[in-house]
């Protein structure tokens, strides 16, 4: 009887401590040239706000709290807070047009004010859904990594 209990205990211990990875759905998905059309359709649909902006060392989300952004088909981007409007430019492209697996980039450009000039970068699309687009800018060692998320 002791031998059966010991074997049972060993089996429970063995199977209890080994597990399979149940988080297979969290697999990283690369954004490629095949995603450009879908991202463009999503980004041009409706009003967006900045839900997160971390500029390598500083959390800057609150600088844009009141602004709604619209990405227009003609390559302009409009930002308004209800009392003032700002205009800039945007473009969606492959980082390397000869390589289907290259990163997808959203170029954003605002010429003023300084707060919006900070958004003027070539942002790599990290993730996207119908209601959120997560972007990343990797500068040199001094600039560091910036993260920008637009949400609906």
N, C-alpha and C positions, 0 to 999 in steps of 0.2 A: 504494500500500500504506500509506504514511504517513497519507493522508487517511482510509482505512478505520479504521486504528488510532486516529486522533484522534477520529473520530466514535464509535467504540466506547467509548473512554475517557470522552468527554463523556456518553454515555448511561449508563454505569455510575455516573459521578459524579452525574448528575442523579437517577437512580432510587435510588441508594444514600443520598442525602441527603434525599429526600422519603419520608415514611412516613405511613401512615394510623394513626389512634389505635386501637391494639389493645386499649385498656382501656375499651371501651364497656360492659362488664359492671359497671364500678365506678361507674356512673351513680348519682347521689344519688336516693334514693327518699324522698318525703315521707310522713310518718306522718300519717294523717287519721282522721276519724271512722269510716271503713270498717274501720280496724284495731282499734278498741276491743275488740270481742268476741274476736278472736284473742289480743290482748295479755292480756286478762283471763283467758282459759283458760290461757295459758302461765304467767303469774305465779302462778296458784293451784295449779299442778301441781308439787308436790314441794318439796324443800329448796333454798334459795339461800344463797350466801355473797357477801360484798362482795369482788370481785376488784380493784376500783379505787375509791378515793375521794380526789379531789383537791379541796380546799376553797379555791379561788381563789389561795392562796399556799402551801399546805402539803399534802404527801402524808400522808393520814390512814388509809390502808388497814389498817395494822397495828393500829390501835385496835379493829378489828372481826374480827381474825384467827380467833378461836375461836368466833365466833357463826354459827349457822345461823338463817336467817329463813324463816318460813312466812307467806304471804299467804292469809288465810282468806276464804271466801265471804261471811261476815257482816261484813266490813269491818275485822276486827282483824288485826294483824300480830304474830306472836310471834317473839321472838329468844331463843335459848338457847345457852349455852356448855357445857352439860352439868352445871354446878353451880348456875347461876342462870338465871332466866327473866325476860324483860321483855315487856311488852305495850304495843302502840300501836294506831294506827288508820291505815287507808289507804283511798284512793278513786281510781278511774280515771275520768277524764272528758275531754270536749272543753273546750278553753280558752274557746271561744265556741260554745255549743250551737246557735246559729242559723246557724253557718257550717260546712258539711261539710268544708272544707279547713283548718279551724283545728287548732292543735297539740293533741296528746293529752297530758294531764297525769296524773301519779301524785302525789297528795297523800300525804305521809307525816307522821305526827305521833307523837312520843314525848314524854311529859311529864318523864321523868327516865331515867337520870342525864344529866348535861351532855353526855357523849360522844354519847349518842343523840339529845339535843335538836338537835344539829348536823344530823341527818338530816331534821329537820322542815322541809320545804320543799315547794313545788309544783314537781315535777321534770318537765321536758318529755322525752317519749320521743323519743330520737334514732334508735335502731336497736333491732331485736329479732330474736331467733331462738328456737328451742325451748330453747336452753341459755344464752342471754345477753340481758340487757336493759340498754342504755346510756341513761343519763339525764343531763340538763343543767339546771342552774339558773343563770339570768342575773339577778343582782341589780343594784343601782344601781352607780354608778362606784366607790364605796367597797367594796362587797361583792365585785364581780368575778364571774367565772364559776366554777362548781363542777361537777365531773363525778363521777358515781356509776355504777358498773357492778355489777349483780348477775349471778352466774353459778352454774351447777349443777356 
